[in-house]
Amino acid sequence: MLLPPGCKLGTVPAQTTTFDTLASLIGQSGPGAAFEHLARSSREVGNFAQLFEARLLAARHRLGLPLVTAGPPAGASEEQRRQYDEAVMAAARETGALFLESGNIARAWPYYRALGDPAPIADAIAKSDGGEDPDPLIEIALGERVLPLRGLELVLAHHGTCRAITLFDQYPDPATRDDALRVLVGTLHGELRANLIRTIAQHEGAEPAAVSIPELIADRPWLFGEYDYYVDTSHLISILRYAAESADPAVLTKSIELARYGARLAPTFHHKGEPPLDDVYDDHRIWLAAFLSPAAADAAVEHFRAKIEAIDLDETGSYPAQVFVRFLVRLERYKDAIAAFERWLTGTDPAYLMCPNLYELCRLARDWPRLRDLAEQRNDPITFAAAVLEHSPRAD
């Protein structure tokens, strides 16, 4: 095919269509020039997905592979496959980078996912405020686990505490779960504090000098009328339940303040929980405080032991006693945990245990004589031998 009149090799007149241009370049300059023109023009108009396909078409042509294909080229040799895969990766990196440069993180993600390189996407999401449509970034950050903590922060910023608390149940990254909980607790604590200050200012005519939640509620019984509350109580209870698994002093301290506030609410807002945390505010306050000081731990152990003793476990099942054993394990009071297990849980079906069993408790306590005796009682020679060896000096 001849070039249009007045057109030099490698150039096309402005009125020529893309298809005319490609046909002319293929005929006069060869396929390589056509592929490069298609890639360049795609990049100039921001059609980066088309650029990607142009790079792959060029690679298939160069390698002698079928040009029209809906998937990976069939019939390729091992070497052709290797070279084609390299071309795909190079094209994906180029295309993903162009989408990122244009600010389109969501469109860039599939290319970096194919590369197995989420770092550039994570960096971009970390710097983004979510824009007008944050949901695609939330899905990538949280759902695809690229940057879960930032994903939760975006949920809080754009969809509020309720949705963030709901999503926290399925939070996907154990490594940053404590950080995410710290963000959630801090957000609810900040909302409560701000709402209390605003209400007090409206009632008293000036903002209070006190700033902490305990100080704000200390001498103001009028804050707690029959229908008065300052954060959603379902959010408050959920946060306290999550915080019960935390060892972070910041989370524990703020959650105790939240629990103290909850305890002041009218009976309407006192929802009964599962024993031994059935008094949802006071019991959580005592539980949380146990991880902040030895004296509070002593008081908490006695508090919950008394509660278990008062419960009819035949009626409620063994769950409350198992919670107590787990609590003792978290406090590293392993001997107390062994005693509690032997008192209340020896007859529990192992399939229904949600706390360490007696073998595990003996191991945690390094109580090898007890484990040895227990193994002998249960006709378990393997554990018996292990306990004897653990209790004796090591020998080859």
Secondary structure, DSSP 8 states (H G I E B T S, - for coil): ----TT--TT---TTS-HHHHHHHHHHHT-HHHHHHHHHHHHHHTT-HHHHHHHHHHHHHHHTT--SS-SSS-TT--HHHHHHHHHHHHHHHHHHHHHHHHTT-HHHHHHHHHHHT--HHHHHHHHH----S--HHHHIIIIIS-SSHHHHHHHHHHHH-HHHHHHHHTT---GGGHHHHHHHHHHHHHHHHHHHHHHHHHHHHSS--S--SHHHHHHT-GGG--TT--SS-HHHHHHHHHHHTT---HHHHHHHHHHHHHHHHS-GGG--B-STTS-BHHHHHHHHHHTTT-HHHHHHHHHHHHHHHHHS-HHHH-SHHHHHHHHHHHHTT-HHHHHHHHHHHTTTS-GGG--S--HHHHHHHHT-HHHHHHHHHHTT-HHHHHHHHHHHS----
